[in-house]
Amino acid sequence: MKEFDRVGLTQALVKGATALHLELSGTQTARLIDYLALLSKWNAVYNLTAVRDPAHMVTQHLLDSLAVVTAFSGARNVLDVGAGGGLPGMVLAIWAAEAYPAMRISMIDTVHKKTAFLTQAKVELGLTNVSVHTARVEQLQTPQKFDVITSRAFADLSDFVKWSAHLLADGGQFIAMKGVAPQDEIMRLPSEWRVAELRSLTVPGLGAERHLVFIEPSALLQQG
């Protein structure tokens, strides 16, 4: 495992956040680096991510997730499906704890070692806005539905909306994180769903395409 250079990683994070026009507080920055340290430590044993170098984790995980957080502005109840090591859910929770204190973030994954990590990270980082579920999303039942359901390279868009549509609140939307614009997946969406927006993202230091796909019920779009 590469050496964890906290000072250098912090500098890279702050520089990247500035390029994204995000102003991170000292607490947000420290928590993000603490999360990265936990992810790096657990990854050595549990293989939570294929990225091993903490410097690459800053770009490919932290900044990649921070690039999308403003898309969630105003959301109060968010579900991250196939959360894995907490991307973007844990990064969103760290950001929202100060930026949007009313926002709650739930994360779900079927793999126990991943949800065990998320639960430990929640405790160690002192995040009171996080809930963790170990289950298949199509079997999840919650007392309150979600105004935003997100995923990061989780599944084909049609499967993503089909498996989790029962959890979406009236007026809610899906926000899927993708690499290259998934035109084929968009074409395969069931007729009751439509893409409201396909947004291109630029992640500092990452030489790869990134897109956000905003999906809403077709009827909602027609009314609009």
C-alpha positions as CSV (number, residue, x, y, z in Angstrom):
1,M,0.0,0.0,0.0
2,K,1.3,3.5,-0.9
3,E,2.3,5.8,2.0
4,F,-0.6,7.9,3.3
5,D,0.7,11.4,2.9
6,R,-2.0,13.4,4.7
7,V,-0.6,16.8,4.0
8,G,-0.1,16.2,0.3
9,L,-3.5,14.5,0.0
10,T,-5.1,17.4,1.7
11,Q,-3.4,19.9,-0.6
12,A,-4.6,17.9,-3.6
13,L,-8.1,17.7,-2.3
14,V,-8.3,21.5,-1.6
15,K,-6.9,22.3,-5.0
16,G,-9.3,20.0,-6.8
17,A,-12.3,21.3,-4.8
18,T,-11.3,24.9,-5.7
19,A,-11.3,23.9,-9.4
20,L,-14.8,22.6,-8.9
21,H,-15.8,25.9,-7.3
22,L,-16.5,24.2,-4.0
23,E,-15.5,25.9,-0.8
24,L,-14.8,23.1,1.8
25,S,-14.5,24.0,5.4
26,G,-11.6,22.7,7.5
27,T,-14.0,20.1,9.1
28,Q,-15.2,18.9,5.7
29,T,-11.7,18.6,4.4
30,A,-10.4,16.8,7.5
31,R,-13.4,14.4,7.4
32,L,-12.9,13.6,3.7
33,I,-9.2,12.8,4.3
34,D,-10.2,10.7,7.4
35,Y,-12.6,8.8,5.2
36,L,-9.9,8.3,2.6
37,A,-7.6,7.0,5.3
38,L,-10.2,4.5,6.4
39,L,-11.0,3.4,2.9
40,S,-7.3,2.9,2.2
41,K,-6.8,0.9,5.4
42,W,-9.8,-1.3,4.9
43,N,-9.1,-1.7,1.2
44,A,-5.8,-3.5,2.0
45,V,-7.9,-6.4,3.5
46,Y,-11.4,-6.2,2.0
47,N,-10.7,-5.0,-1.5
48,L,-13.4,-2.3,-1.5
49,T,-11.9,-0.5,-4.6
50,A,-9.5,-1.4,-7.4
51,V,-7.7,2.0,-6.8
52,R,-4.8,1.4,-4.4
53,D,-2.8,4.7,-4.5
54,P,-4.3,7.3,-2.1
55,A,-3.3,10.1,-4.4
56,H,-5.3,8.4,-7.2
57,M,-8.2,7.9,-4.7
58,V,-8.3,11.7,-4.2
59,T,-9.0,12.2,-7.9
60,Q,-11.0,9.1,-8.8
61,H,-13.1,8.9,-5.7
62,L,-13.2,12.1,-3.7
63,L,-13.1,14.7,-6.5
64,D,-15.2,12.5,-8.8
65,S,-17.9,12.4,-6.1
66,L,-17.5,16.1,-5.1
67,A,-18.1,17.0,-8.8
68,V,-21.7,15.9,-8.4
69,V,-22.7,17.2,-4.9
70,T,-24.3,20.5,-6.0
71,A,-26.7,18.4,-8.2
72,F,-28.2,17.3,-4.8
73,S,-28.8,20.8,-3.4
74,G,-32.2,20.9,-1.8
75,A,-32.6,17.2,-1.6
76,R,-33.7,16.0,1.9
77,N,-33.7,12.2,1.6
78,V,-31.1,10.6,-0.7
79,L,-30.5,6.9,-1.4
80,D,-27.2,5.7,-2.8
81,V,-27.7,2.3,-4.5
82,G,-24.8,-0.1,-4.7
83,A,-22.9,2.2,-2.5
84,G,-19.8,0.0,-2.3
85,G,-17.1,1.9,-0.3
86,G,-19.4,4.9,0.0
87,L,-19.1,6.7,-3.4
88,P,-20.8,9.0,-3.8
89,G,-22.9,8.5,-0.6
90,M,-20.2,9.0,2.1
91,V,-18.7,12.0,0.3
92,L,-22.1,13.5,-0.1
93,A,-22.9,12.9,3.6
94,I,-19.6,14.6,4.7
95,W,-20.3,17.6,2.4
96,A,-24.0,17.9,3.4
97,A,-23.4,17.7,7.1
98,E,-22.4,21.3,7.0
99,A,-23.8,22.5,3.6
100,Y,-27.3,21.0,4.0
101,P,-27.8,19.8,7.6
102,A,-31.3,18.7,6.9
103,M,-30.2,16.2,4.2
104,R,-30.2,12.5,5.1
105,I,-28.2,10.0,3.1
106,S,-29.0,6.2,3.1
107,M,-26.6,3.7,1.5
108,I,-27.4,0.2,0.4
109,D,-25.3,-2.7,-0.8
110,T,-25.7,-6.4,-0.9
111,V,-22.1,-7.1,0.2
112,H,-21.7,-7.4,4.0
113,K,-18.0,-6.4,4.1
114,K,-18.9,-3.1,2.3
115,T,-21.7,-2.2,4.6
116,A,-19.6,-3.1,7.6
117,F,-17.0,-0.6,6.3
118,L,-19.7,2.0,5.7
119,T,-21.1,1.5,9.3
120,Q,-17.6,1.8,10.8
121,A,-16.9,4.9,8.7
122,K,-20.2,6.5,9.9
123,V,-19.2,5.9,13.5
124,E,-15.6,7.0,13.2
125,L,-16.4,10.1,11.2
126,G,-19.3,11.1,13.5
127,L,-21.9,11.3,10.7
128,T,-25.4,11.5,12.2
129,N,-27.0,12.0,8.7
130,V,-26.2,8.4,7.4
131,S,-28.1,5.2,7.4
132,V,-26.7,1.9,6.0
133,H,-28.7,-1.1,4.7
134,T,-27.4,-4.5,3.7
135,A,-30.0,-5.8,1.2
136,R,-31.0,-5.9,-2.4
137,V,-32.5,-2.6,-3.4
138,E,-35.6,-4.2,-4.9
139,Q,-36.4,-5.8,-1.5
140,L,-35.8,-2.6,0.5
141,Q,-38.7,-1.1,2.3
142,T,-38.4,2.2,4.2
143,P,-40.9,4.3,6.1
144,Q,-40.1,7.4,4.0
145,K,-39.5,7.4,0.3
146,F,-36.5,9.2,-1.3
147,D,-36.6,12.4,-3.3
148,V,-33.3,11.5,-5.0
149,I,-32.0,8.0,-5.7
150,T,-28.4,7.9,-7.1
151,S,-25.8,5.3,-8.1
152,R,-22.3,5.3,-9.4
153,A,-21.7,2.9,-12.3
154,F,-24.2,0.5,-10.5
155,A,-26.2,-1.1,-13.3
156,D,-27.8,-0.4,-16.7
157,L,-30.1,2.6,-16.3
158,S,-33.2,0.5,-17.1
159,D,-32.4,-2.0,-14.3
160,F,-31.5,0.9,-11.9
161,V,-34.9,2.5,-12.2
162,K,-36.8,-0.8,-12.3
163,W,-35.2,-2.1,-9.2
164,S,-35.5,1.0,-7.1
165,A,-38.6,2.8,-8.5
166,H,-40.8,1.7,-5.6
167,L,-38.6,3.8,-3.3
168,L,-38.9,7.1,-5.2
169,A,-41.1,9.7,-3.7
170,D,-43.7,11.6,-5.8
171,G,-41.9,14.4,-7.6
172,G,-38.5,12.7,-7.0
173,Q,-35.8,11.9,-9.5
174,F,-33.0,9.5,-10.2
175,I,-29.4,10.9,-10.6
176,A,-27.1,8.3,-12.1
177,M,-23.3,8.8,-12.3
178,K,-21.9,7.5,-15.5
179,G,-18.6,7.7,-17.5
180,V,-19.2,8.0,-21.3
181,A,-22.7,9.3,-22.1
182,P,-24.8,6.1,-22.0
183,Q,-26.9,6.7,-25.1
184,D,-27.7,3.0,-25.6
185,E,-28.9,2.7,-22.0
186,I,-31.0,5.8,-22.4
187,M,-32.6,4.3,-25.4
188,R,-33.5,1.2,-23.4
189,L,-35.3,3.0,-20.6
190,P,-38.9,1.9,-20.1
191,S,-41.4,4.3,-21.7
192,E,-42.7,5.5,-18.3
193,W,-39.2,7.1,-17.7
194,R,-37.5,9.9,-19.5
195,V,-34.1,11.6,-19.2
196,A,-34.7,15.2,-18.0
197,E,-31.0,16.2,-18.4
198,L,-27.7,14.7,-19.5
199,R,-25.0,16.8,-17.8
200,S,-21.3,16.6,-18.7
201,L,-18.9,16.9,-15.8
202,T,-15.2,17.8,-15.6
203,V,-13.3,16.2,-12.8
204,P,-10.0,18.0,-12.0
205,G,-7.0,15.7,-12.9
206,L,-9.2,13.0,-14.4
207,G,-8.7,12.4,-18.1
208,A,-11.9,10.6,-18.6
209,E,-15.5,11.5,-19.5
210,R,-18.1,11.8,-16.7
211,H,-21.8,12.4,-17.0
212,L,-24.8,12.8,-14.8
213,V,-28.1,11.3,-16.0
214,F,-31.2,12.9,-14.5
215,I,-34.3,10.6,-14.9
216,E,-37.9,11.4,-14.1
217,P,-41.3,9.9,-14.8
218,S,-42.5,10.7,-18.3
219,A,-45.8,12.1,-17.0
220,L,-43.9,14.6,-14.8
221,L,-42.0,15.8,-17.8
222,Q,-45.2,16.1,-19.9
223,Q,-46.8,18.2,-17.2
224,G,-43.8,20.4,-17.1
